[in-house]
Amino acid sequence: MKYLILITLWLLFCFLHSFLIHPPVERFLKTVIPARFYRLFYNLISLLSFSVAYLYLKLSFPEPKFFYLPSWITGILVLTAVFLTLWSFSFYDLKEFFGFTTKASPKFVRQGPLKYVRHPLYLAALLLIWSESFNQARFIVNIILSVYLLIGINLEEKKLIQLFGQQYENYKKEVPALFPLPHRIFHK
């Protein structure tokens, strides 16, 4: 029963995180709450649903780990994820990202980490997901979140194609989704 609750909580987080940002749902919610507060509402619901699932995982499954990751690998993965997140955020409008302001028309950004991968924040999230030793429950959660991120990339790309059209289609052909190609990083 504990595993069923665990899986349900994480699937609920994934569902809410994607459902609330689905364009028809977003448009509807902007009629119910002031549009300028939509992103803030979205972020709060995402944070709340994530926190409940994470706390349930941590409090209900203290069992020993069955896969141990050396601390130096954990350190490298976490530091890389933090660096990638900070580098990415330096090219985003954080007030808009977190829901404190809104813009009428988004700007297509192709600088910083976005020169090398289309989804640096998803890559950072994957690095964090797999940066810790895990037990059976955490392994299940890691799989759920990894699959969810891959689905999220697909959904986000559809939205970005609608928003930016051929410009984004060309970008997809030139830049990989998650893992940078060595020749793109080390070119002169």
Order of alpha helices (4+ residues) and beta strands (2+ residues): alpha-alpha-alpha-alpha-alpha-alpha-alpha-alpha-alpha
